[in-house]
Amino acid sequence: MLKIFKQKKDVLIFIIGLALVCYPIVSNFIENNSYHDLIKTYENRVDNLSDEKKQQIIDSANDWNRNLYLKQQGMSIKSQNYNNILNINDGVMGSIEIPKINVNIAIYHGTDDDILSVGAGHLEDTSLPVGSENTHAVLTSHRGLPSAKLFTRLDELEINDLFYINVLNKTSAYKIYKIDVLKPEVIEEQGFPIKDGKDIVSLVTCTPYGINTHRLVITGTRVEYSQKQKDSIKTALPSLREIMFYSLPFLFSVIGILIFKKKGAEKCKKN
């Protein structure tokens, strides 16, 4: 009876262990479907808006951006309710696509932790990403979460890579021209200044992976959008980190089978 109990205990421990190493993979799959559904809902709501309503939303966002630019010039600005501007669907203002690393997630107002765990947060007091001049929008998200990729592979991006911002029915393309690794206090000191005549978007996440003492800041400037160019971008092969990550369930299963076989052989010898 004791041996049977021990065998069942070993099997149960193996199943629990396998479930734990499989959890991140299954969770990522579920989250990716959730992102797709959320963006689809956003697009459906946009399609149901009248042209007049869309223009009102864009005008309000442009007013916000114009006010930020004037504030940087030292001029007084009028007050606006940030959370009401560009709020199309439950705080979602659009989406960001990074084809090279297979990212397509919603952009939310604010940078609360619950937002950064499910999508990209827009840093309040920076420009709204509507594809206009004299703007510098900042988007941030987590990396290394067991349940979602988000900006995990952001460090694989290089100079001249492209990413895309989708807001309402407009897609804006941005080409990366600068990649920095900075301490949080440096970012706080220098901020994200607007450059005259430029449309800039910065993507921010923690680095190094799993340590998070610094911030990876990837900055792109708007270039002409080309659907053909976007479609031609190939997704990069998984990094060594990802390969190891996805190999864990297989390795765990192999090790478990070998251990059970060894125990079975030892049991046969004793009998």
C-alpha positions in Angstrom: 0.0 0.0 0.0 2.9 2.4 0.9 4.5 1.7 -2.5 1.3 2.4 -4.4 0.9 5.6 -2.5 4.5 6.6 -3.2 4.0 5.9 -6.9 0.9 8.0 -7.1 2.6 10.8 -5.2 5.5 10.8 -7.7 3.0 10.9 -10.7 1.1 13.8 -9.0 4.4 15.7 -8.4 5.3 15.2 -12.1 1.9 16.4 -13.3 2.1 19.5 -11.1 5.6 20.2 -12.3 4.7 19.8 -16.0 1.7 22.0 -15.5 3.9 24.7 -14.0 6.4 24.7 -16.8 3.6 24.7 -19.4 1.6 27.5 -17.8 3.6 30.4 -19.4 3.2 28.9 -22.9 -0.5 28.2 -22.5 -1.1 31.6 -20.9 0.8 33.4 -23.7 -1.4 31.6 -26.2 -4.6 32.7 -24.4 -3.3 36.3 -23.9 -2.5 36.6 -27.7 -6.0 35.6 -28.5 -7.3 38.1 -26.0 -5.2 40.9 -27.6 -6.6 40.0 -31.0 -10.2 40.1 -29.7 -9.6 43.4 -27.9 -8.1 45.1 -31.0 -10.9 43.6 -33.2 -13.5 45.1 -30.8 -11.7 48.5 -31.0 -11.7 48.4 -34.8 -15.4 47.5 -34.9 -16.3 50.5 -32.6 -14.2 52.8 -34.8 -16.0 51.5 -37.9 -19.3 52.4 -36.3 -18.3 56.0 -35.6 -19.4 58.7 -38.1 -16.7 60.7 -40.0 -17.8 63.7 -38.0 -17.3 62.0 -34.6 -13.9 60.7 -35.7 -12.8 64.2 -36.7 -13.9 65.5 -33.3 -11.9 62.8 -31.5 -8.8 63.7 -33.6 -9.3 67.4 -33.1 -9.4 66.9 -29.4 -6.2 64.8 -29.5 -4.5 67.5 -31.7 -5.5 70.1 -29.1 -3.8 68.1 -26.4 -0.6 67.8 -28.5 -0.7 71.4 -29.4 -1.0 72.4 -25.7 1.9 70.2 -24.7 4.1 71.8 -27.4 3.1 75.3 -26.2 3.8 74.3 -22.6 7.3 73.2 -23.6 7.7 76.7 -25.2 6.8 78.2 -21.8 3.3 79.3 -22.8 0.2 78.9 -20.7 -2.2 76.2 -21.8 -5.8 75.2 -21.2 -6.9 72.3 -19.1 -8.1 69.1 -20.6 -9.4 65.8 -19.2 -6.7 63.3 -20.3 -8.8 60.1 -19.8 -11.6 61.4 -22.0 -9.3 62.2 -25.0 -9.0 59.5 -27.7 -10.9 57.1 -25.4 -12.5 54.8 -28.0 -13.1 51.6 -26.1 -12.6 51.3 -22.3 -9.4 53.3 -22.1 -8.0 51.9 -25.4 -6.7 54.6 -27.8 -5.3 52.4 -30.5 -2.7 49.6 -31.0 0.9 49.2 -31.6 2.4 46.6 -34.1 6.0 45.6 -34.2 6.1 42.9 -37.0 9.8 41.9 -36.4 9.1 40.6 -32.9 5.4 39.6 -33.6 3.8 42.2 -31.2 0.3 43.6 -31.8 -1.2 44.9 -28.5 -3.6 47.6 -27.4 -2.5 51.1 -26.3 -4.2 52.3 -23.1 -4.3 55.6 -21.2 -1.9 55.7 -18.3 0.9 53.5 -17.0 -0.7 51.8 -14.0 0.8 48.3 -13.4 -2.5 46.5 -14.3 -2.3 48.3 -17.7 1.4 47.5 -18.3 0.6 43.8 -17.6 -1.9 43.5 -20.5 -0.8 46.1 -23.1 1.1 49.2 -23.8 0.5 52.2 -21.6 0.7 55.8 -22.8 2.7 58.0 -20.6 0.4 60.9 -19.5 1.9 64.4 -20.2 3.4 63.2 -23.4 1.9 63.6 -26.9 -0.9 61.4 -28.1 0.2 59.1 -30.9 -2.1 60.4 -33.7 0.6 60.9 -36.3 1.1 64.7 -36.2 4.1 67.1 -36.1 5.6 68.6 -33.0 4.8 65.5 -31.0 6.7 63.0 -28.9 4.5 60.1 -27.6 5.8 57.6 -25.1 4.5 54.0 -24.8 5.7 51.6 -22.2 5.0 48.0 -21.2 6.3 45.1 -19.1 8.7 42.4 -20.3 9.4 39.0 -18.8 5.9 38.3 -17.4 5.1 34.6 -17.3 1.6 35.2 -18.7 2.4 37.6 -21.6 5.2 38.6 -24.0 4.3 42.3 -24.4 7.7 44.1 -24.8 9.8 41.1 -23.8 11.6 41.0 -27.1 12.0 44.7 -27.5 15.8 44.4 -27.0 15.9 42.5 -30.4 15.0 45.6 -32.3 17.7 47.5 -34.3 18.3 50.9 -35.9 16.1 51.3 -39.0 13.5 48.7 -37.9 9.9 49.7 -38.2 6.9 49.8 -35.8 3.4 50.9 -36.4 0.8 52.9 -34.5 -2.9 52.3 -35.3 -5.4 55.0 -34.1 -8.9 55.2 -35.5 -8.5 54.3 -39.2 -5.0 55.7 -39.5 -1.7 53.7 -39.4 1.5 55.6 -38.9 4.9 54.1 -39.5 8.0 54.8 -37.4 11.6 54.0 -38.2 13.9 53.5 -35.2 16.8 55.9 -35.2 18.0 55.8 -31.5 18.3 53.1 -28.9 19.4 54.0 -25.3 19.8 52.2 -22.0 19.3 54.7 -19.2 18.8 54.8 -15.5 15.3 55.8 -14.4 16.6 59.0 -12.7 18.3 60.1 -16.0 14.9 59.6 -17.8 13.2 61.6 -15.1 15.7 64.4 -15.4 15.8 64.7 -19.2 12.2 63.7 -19.9 11.0 63.2 -23.5 11.3 66.6 -25.2 9.3 67.5 -28.4 11.4 68.4 -31.4 10.2 71.1 -33.7 8.4 69.7 -36.8 9.0 66.1 -35.8 6.6 63.2 -35.0 8.4 60.9 -32.6 7.4 57.9 -30.6 9.5 56.3 -27.8 9.0 52.7 -26.6 10.2 52.1 -23.0 10.6 48.9 -21.0 12.8 47.6 -18.1 16.2 46.1 -18.7 18.3 43.9 -18.3 15.9 41.1 -18.6 14.8 39.9 -15.2 17.0 42.5 -13.3 15.2 45.7 -14.4 17.7 48.3 -13.0 17.7 50.3 -16.2 15.3 51.4 -18.9 15.5 50.4 -22.6 14.3 53.4 -24.7 13.8 52.8 -28.4 12.9 55.9 -30.4 11.4 56.2 -33.9 10.5 59.0 -36.2 7.5 58.9 -38.5 8.1 57.9 -42.1 5.9 57.3 -45.0 3.6 54.4 -44.5 3.7 51.5 -47.0 1.5 48.4 -46.6 3.8 46.5 -49.0 6.8 47.3 -46.9 5.0 46.3 -43.7 3.9 43.0 -45.3 7.5 42.3 -46.3 8.8 42.4 -42.8 9.8 39.0 -41.5 9.4 38.0 -37.9 12.7 37.3 -36.3 13.5 33.8 -35.2 13.0 33.1 -31.5 16.0 34.2 -29.4 18.0 31.7 -27.4 16.1 32.8 -24.3 12.7 32.0 -26.0 14.0 28.7 -27.3 15.1 27.6 -23.8 11.8 28.9 -22.4 9.7 26.8 -24.8 11.9 23.8 -24.5 11.3 23.5 -20.7 8.1 21.3 -21.0 9.8 18.9 -23.4 13.0 18.7 -21.3 10.9 18.3 -18.1 8.9 15.5 -19.8 12.0 13.7 -21.0 13.6 13.8 -17.6 10.4 12.6 -15.9 10.1 9.7 -18.3 13.7 8.7 -17.7 13.3 8.8 -14.0 10.1 6.7 -14.1 11.8 4.2 -16.4 14.8 4.0 -14.0 12.5 3.4 -11.0 10.6 0.8 -13.0 13.8 -1.0 -13.9 15.0 -1.0 -10.3 11.6 -2.3 -9.2 11.9 -5.2 -11.7 15.3 -6.1 -10.4 14.1 -6.3 -6.8 11.2 -8.5 -7.8 
